[in-house]
Amino acid sequence: GREERGYRVCVDALNLRRLLGADFPIAYSLNTLALINNSMQRTPTAWREAAQAAAIFRGAGENRGLGLALTQLGIGLRRLANSQDPLVTLDALPEDLYVLAEEAIGEAVDIFRNDPEVLRLVEATLEFGCVLRDQMRLINPEETDFQTQKRMNLLYRDAENNLQQAADLAGRHGFRYLALQAKVDLAW
């Protein structure tokens, strides 16, 4: 309902902005489409829109927009990795998709650490924790070799730390929904 209508309005805005040739507005529209598509579980479309937005923002040196786009890109890539459907992942390995998602969201966290918009830092930190947590799915917990156990322990620790940071930061700044979301993701 509401998301679908918002999606159509955003597509119309993107088409108008393309006619005008305005880079920032085009990139913000692409990022908004990625956000809507991620929330509607349309991951194969979302990551492409986010990647286009990130490229435009990076080329123009627009850090806030870049951070927003990288967050959506990371979410989309994480969900692609989780899907494990070769038609959706384009035969990319989940490991490779997680690495790309971790890099994108890690850069977004770095961008928002230097930004006064605490909400964006909370969102990016929460998503960074989710990427680390989800990578643990690739490790067979019954493998006992030292390197495998070390990797599992590092992912666990880092995921837990990032999700707890997101919960604490969100709680301190009154973002109760995100604080709760981080705690749910932490418990998951």
SERO-4910 file (N, C-alpha, C, O; in steps of 0.05 Angstrom, whole numbers):
BEGIN
 pado doro    nc1    nc2    nc3   cac1   cac2   cac3    cc1    cc2    cc3    oc1    oc2    oc3
  Gly    A     16    -24      0      0      0      0     17     25      0     24     36    -21
  Arg    A     23     34     24     37     60     27     65     60     15     73     79      2
  Glu    A     79     38     19    106     36      8    106     36    -22    123     48    -35
  Glu    A     86     21    -33     84     20    -62     78     47    -74     89     54    -95
  Arg    A     61     62    -61     54     89    -71     79    107    -69     85    122    -87
  Gly    A     93    105    -46    117    121    -43    138    114    -64    153    131    -73
  Tyr    A    139     88    -70    158     79    -91    151     92   -118    169    102   -132
  Arg    A    126     92   -125    118    104   -151    124    134   -152    133    144   -173
  Val    A    119    148   -130    124    176   -129    154    181   -132    162    200   -146
  Cys    A    170    165   -119    199    168   -120    210    162   -148    228    176   -158
  Val    A    198    142   -162    206    136   -190    200    160   -207    216    168   -225
  Asp    A    176    172   -204    169    196   -219    188    219   -214    197    232   -233
  Ala    A    195    223   -189    214    244   -182    241    239   -195    254    257   -205
  Leu    A    250    214   -194    276    206   -206    276    212   -236    295    223   -247
  Asn    A    254    205   -249    252    210   -278    253    240   -284    266    248   -303
  Leu    A    239    256   -268    240    285   -272    268    296   -267    278    313   -282
  Arg    A    281    286   -246    308    296   -240    328    288   -261    346    303   -267
  Arg    A    324    265   -273    342    257   -295    338    275   -319    358    282   -333
  Leu    A    314    284   -324    309    303   -346    323    329   -341    333    342   -360
  Leu    A    324    337   -315    338    362   -308    368    359   -306    383    378   -308
  Gly    A    377    334   -303    406    329   -301    419    337   -276    443    344   -276
  Ala    A    405    338   -254    416    347   -228    426    323   -212    411    306   -203
  Asp    A    453    321   -209    465    297   -197    456    291   -169    447    269   -163
  Phe    A    458    310   -150    451    305   -123    422    296   -120    416    276   -107
  Pro    A    403    311   -132    375    301   -130    371    273   -142    356    258   -131
  Ile    A    385    267   -164    383    240   -176    393    220   -155    381    199   -151
  Ala    A    416    225   -144    428    206   -124    410    203   -100    407    180    -90
  Tyr    A    399    225    -90    381    222    -67    356    206    -74    346    190    -58
  Ser    A    346    210    -98    323    194   -107    330    164   -109    315    147   -101
  Leu    A    353    159   -121    362    131   -123    365    118    -95    358     95    -91
  Asn    A    376    134    -76    380    123    -49    353    119    -36    349     99    -22
  Thr    A    334    137    -40    307    133    -29    294    108    -41    281     93    -26
  Leu    A    297    103    -67    287     79    -79    300     54    -67    286     34    -62
  Ala    A    326     56    -62    340     33    -50    329     28    -22    324      5    -14
  Leu    A    324     49     -6    313     46     20    285     33     19    279     14     34
  Ile    A    268     42      1    241     31     -2    243      2    -11    230    -16      0
  Asn    A    260     -4    -31    263    -31    -40    274    -50    -19    266    -73    -17
  Asn    A    293    -40     -3    303    -57     19    281    -63     39    279    -85     48
  Ser    A    265    -43     45    243    -47     64    221    -65     53    207    -78     68
  Met    A    219    -67     26    199    -84     14    212   -111      5    199   -126     -9
  Gln    A    236   -116     14    250   -141      8    255   -145    -22    256   -167    -32
  Arg    A    259   -123    -36    266   -124    -64    296   -119    -67    306   -100    -79
  Thr    A    311   -137    -55    340   -134    -53    354   -133    -79    372   -116    -82
  Pro    A    347   -149    -99    362   -147   -125    361   -120   -138    380   -112   -152
  Thr    A    340   -105   -133    338    -78   -144    351    -58   -125    364    -39   -134
  Ala    A    347    -62    -99    357    -42    -79    387    -38    -81    396    -15    -80
  Trp    A    402    -59    -82    431    -56    -82    441    -41   -106    461    -26   -105
  Arg    A    428    -45   -129    437    -31   -153    432     -1   -151    449     15   -158
  Glu    A    408      6   -141    402     34   -137    421     47   -118    430     70   -122
  Ala    A    426     33    -96    445     44    -76    473     47    -87    486     67    -81
  Ala    A    482     28   -103    508     30   -115    510     54   -134    530     68   -135
  Gln    A    489     58   -149    489     81   -167    490    107   -151    505    126   -158
  Ala    A    474    109   -130    474    133   -113    501    137   -101    511    159   -101
  Ala    A    513    116    -91    540    118    -78    560    128    -98    577    145    -91
  Ala    A    559    118   -122    578    127   -143    575    157   -148    595    171   -151
  Ile    A    551    166   -150    546    195   -155    556    211   -132    570    231   -135
  Phe    A    549    203   -107    557    218    -84    587    218    -80    600    238    -73
  Arg    A    600    195    -85    629    193    -82    643    211   -102    662    225    -96
  Gly    A    633    211   -127    645    228   -148    642    257   -142    659    273   -150
  Ala    A    621    265   -127    617    293   -121    628    301    -93    627    324    -86
  Gly    A    638    281    -78    649    287    -52    628    294    -31    633    309    -12
  Glu    A    604    284    -35    581    289    -17    580    266      3    567    246     -1
  Asn    A    593    271     27    595    250     47    569    241     60    565    217     63
  Arg    A    552    259     66    527    250     79    511    232     60    502    210     69
  Gly    A    508    240     36    494    223     16    508    197     12    496    176     10
  Leu    A    535    198     11    551    173      8    546    154     31    542    130     27
  Gly    A    545    165     55    540    148     79    513    135     78    509    111     84
  Leu    A    493    151     70    465    140     67    465    118     46    453     96     51
  Ala    A    477    123     23    477    103      1    492     78      9    484     56      3
  Leu    A    515     81     22    531     58     30    516     41     51    519     17     50
  Thr    A    500     54     68    484     38     87    464     21     72    461     -3     78
  Gln    A    450     33     53    430     18     37    444     -4     20    433    -26     17
  Leu    A    467      3      9    482    -17     -6    489    -41     11    486    -64      3
  Gly    A    499    -35     35    507    -57     53    484    -74     61    486    -99     63
  Ile    A    461    -61     67    437    -77     74    429    -95     50    424   -119     54
  Gly    A    429    -84     26    422   -100      3    441   -123     -2    432   -145     -8
  Leu    A    467   -118      1    487   -139     -3    485   -161     18    488   -185     13
  Arg    A    480   -152     43    476   -172     65    452   -190     60    454   -214     63
  Arg    A    431   -178     51    407   -194     45    411   -212     21    400   -234     20
  Leu    A    426   -203      1    433   -220    -21    448   -245    -11    443   -267    -19
  Ala    A    468   -240      6    484   -262     17    467   -281     32    470   -305     31
  Asn    A    448   -270     47    430   -287     63    411   -304     46    402   -325     54
  Ser    A    404   -294     22    385   -308      5    395   -334     -6    380   -353     -8
  Gln    A    421   -335    -12    433   -359    -23    418   -370    -47    420   -394    -53
  Asp    A    404   -354    -61    390   -361    -86    407   -352   -109    411   -328   -113
  Pro    A    417   -371   -126    435   -364   -147    422   -345   -168    436   -329   -181
  Leu    A    396   -346   -170    382   -327   -188    383   -299   -178    383   -279   -193
  Val    A    383   -296   -151    384   -270   -138    412   -260   -135    418   -236   -139
  Thr    A    431   -278   -127    458   -270   -121    476   -268   -146    499   -260   -144
  Leu    A    465   -275   -169    480   -274   -194    505   -292   -191    527   -285   -202
  Asp    A    503   -314   -177    524   -333   -173    548   -322   -156    569   -335   -156
  Ala    A    544   -300   -144    565   -290   -126    565   -307   -100    544   -315    -91
  Leu    A    588   -311    -89    590   -327    -64    580   -310    -41    586   -286    -40
  Pro    A    566   -322    -22    557   -306      1    581   -293     16    578   -271     25
  Glu    A    604   -307     17    627   -296     30    635   -269     18    641   -250     31
  Asp    A    635   -268     -9    642   -244    -23    622   -222    -19    629   -198    -16
  Leu    A    597   -229    -19    576   -209    -14    578   -197     14    574   -173     18
  Tyr    A    583   -214     34    587   -204     61    611   -186     63    609   -165     77
  Val    A    632   -192     50    656   -175     51    649   -148     39    656   -127     51
  Leu    A    636   -147     17    628   -122      5    609   -106     22    611    -82     25
  Ala    A    590   -121     35    570   -108     53    585    -96     77    579    -73     85
  Glu    A    604   -111     88    619   -101    111    635    -77    104    637    -58    120
  Glu    A    647    -77     80    663    -53     72    645    -29     68    652     -7     77
  Ala    A    622    -32     56    604    -10     51    594      2     77    595     26     81
  Ile    A    584    -15     94    572     -5    119    594      5    138    590     24    152
  Gly    A    617     -8    137    640      2    153    648     31    145    654     47    162
  Glu    A    648     36    119    654     63    110    632     82    119    637    105    126
  Ala    A    607     73    118    584     90    126    587     97    156    583    120    164
  Val    A    595     78    172    599     83    201    621    104    205    617    123    220
  Asp    A    643    101    190    664    121    192    655    149    184    662    169    197
  Ile    A    639    151    163    628    176    154    611    189    176    614    213    182
  Phe    A    593    173    187    574    184    207    586    189    234    574    203    251
  Arg    A    609    178    240    623    184    265    631    213    266    633    225    287
  Asn    A    635    225    242    643    253    240    620    271    232    624    293    222
  Asp    A    595    262    236    571    276    227    554    282    251    552    265    269
  Pro    A    541    305    253    524    311    276    498    295    277    484    296    297
  Glu    A    491    281    255    466    265    254    470    238    268    478    219    255
  Val    A    465    238    293    469    213    309    451    191    299    460    167    299
  Leu    A    428    197    290    410    176    280    423    160    258    421    135    257
  Arg    A    437    172    240    451    158    218    473    140    228    477    118    218
  Leu    A    487    149    249    508    132    261    495    108    274    506     86    272
  Val    A    473    112    288    459     89    300    451     69    279    456     45    282
  Glu    A    439     78    257    430     60    236    453     45    224    451     20    220
  Ala    A    475     59    218    498     46    205    511     26    224    519      4    216
  Thr    A    514     33    250    526     15    269    509    -10    273    520    -32    275
  Leu    A    483     -6    275    465    -29    277    469    -48    253    471    -72    256
  Glu    A    469    -37    229    472    -53    205    499    -66    204    502    -89    194
  Phe    A    520    -52    213    546    -64    214    547    -89    232    558   -109    225
  Gly    A    534    -87    255    532   -110    273    517   -133    260    524   -156    264
  Cys    A    496   -127    245    481   -148    231    497   -162    210    495   -186    207
  Val    A    514   -147    195    531   -159    175    551   -178    188    555   -201    178
  Leu    A    562   -170    210    581   -187    224    567   -212    235    578   -234    233
  Arg    A    544   -208    247    528   -230    258    521   -250    236    525   -274    239
  Asp    A    512   -240    214    502   -258    192    525   -274    180    521   -296    169
  Gln    A    550   -263    180    573   -277    170    578   -303    185    590   -322    175
  Met    A    569   -304    210    573   -327    226    558   -352    215    565   -374    221
  Arg    A    538   -347    198    523   -369    186    541   -386    167    536   -410    163
  Leu    A    562   -374    157    580   -388    139    599   -407    153    612   -423    140
  Ile    A    601   -405    179    620   -421    193    606   -445    207    586   -441    221
  Asn    A    616   -468    202    606   -492    214    615   -492    243    639   -494    249
  Pro    A    596   -490    262    604   -488    291    618   -514    301    630   -514    322
  Glu    A    615   -536    286    627   -561    294    657   -563    286    671   -581    295
  Glu    A    666   -545    269    694   -545    261    710   -535    285    704   -515    298
  Thr    A    731   -550    291    746   -544    316    773   -533    311    788   -528    330
  Asp    A    781   -529    285    808   -519    281    810   -491    292    790   -476    294
  Phe    A    834   -484    300    839   -458    313    830   -434    297    817   -416    308
  Gln    A    836   -433    271    830   -410    255    799   -406    253    789   -384    254
  Thr    A    785   -428    249    756   -426    247    744   -416    273    726   -399    273
  Gln    A    753   -427    295    742   -418    321    749   -389    327    733   -374    338
  Lys    A    774   -382    319    782   -354    323    765   -335    307    756   -314    317
  Arg    A    760   -342    282    742   -326    264    714   -323    276    703   -302    277
  Met    A    703   -346    285    677   -346    297    676   -328    322    657   -312    325
  Asn    A    696   -330    339    697   -314    363    699   -284    357    687   -268    370
  Leu    A    715   -277    337    719   -249    329    693   -238    318    684   -215    325
  Leu    A    679   -253    300    654   -243    289    633   -240    311    619   -220    312
  Tyr    A    632   -259    329    613   -258    351    618   -233    368    599   -218    374
  Arg    A    643   -230    376    650   -207    393    644   -180    380    632   -162    392
  Asp    A    653   -178    355    649   -152    340    620   -147    334    611   -124    336
  Ala    A    605   -168    328    576   -164    323    562   -155    348    546   -136    348
  Glu    A    568   -169    370    556   -162    396    564   -133    404    546   -118    414
  Asn    A    589   -126    401    597    -99    409    583    -77    392    574    -57    403
  Asn    A    582    -81    366    569    -61    349    539    -59    354    528    -37    355
  Leu    A    525    -82    358    497    -81    364    492    -68    391    472    -53    395
  Gln    A    509    -73    411    506    -61    437    511    -31    435    497    -15    448
  Gln    A    532    -23    420    537      6    416    513     20    403    505     42    412
  Ala    A    501      7    384    478     18    370    455     21    390    441     42    391
  Ala    A    450      1    406    428      1    426    433     24    447    415     39    453
  Asp    A    458     26    456    464     46    477    462     74    465    450     92    477
  Leu    A    473     78    442    472    105    429    443    113    422    435    136    427
  Ala    A    428     94    412    400    100    406    384    106    431    368    125    432
  Gly    A    389     91    452    376     96    478    382    124    490    365    138    500
  Arg    A    408    131    488    416    157    499    404    181    484    400    202    495
  His    A    398    177    458    388    198    442    358    196    436    347    211    420
  Gly    A    344    178    450    315    177    448    305    163    424    281    165    417
  Phe    A    321    147    410    312    132    387    304    104    397    318     84    392
  Arg    A    281    103    410    273     79    424    269     55    405    277     33    411
  Tyr    A    257     61    382    252     39    363    278     26    355    281      2    354
  Leu    A    298     43    348    324     32    340    339     19    363    353     -1    359
  Ala    A    335     29    387    348     16    410    336    -12    414    351    -31    419
  Leu    A    310    -14    411    297    -40    413    305    -58    390    310    -82    394
  Gln    A    307    -47    366    315    -63    342    343    -74    347    348    -97    340
  Ala    A    361    -58    357    388    -67    362    389    -90    383    404   -109    380
  Lys    A    372    -87    403    371   -108    423    359   -134    412    367   -156    419
  Val    A    339   -131    395    328   -155    382    349   -168    365    352   -193    365
  Asp    A    363   -152    349    384   -163    332    406   -175    349    419   -195    341
  Leu    A    412   -164    372    432   -175    390    423   -202    401    439   -220    403
  Ala    A    397   -204    407    387   -230    418    384   -251    397    385   -275    403
  Trp    A    381   -243    372    377   -261    350    402   -277    345    403   -294    328
***
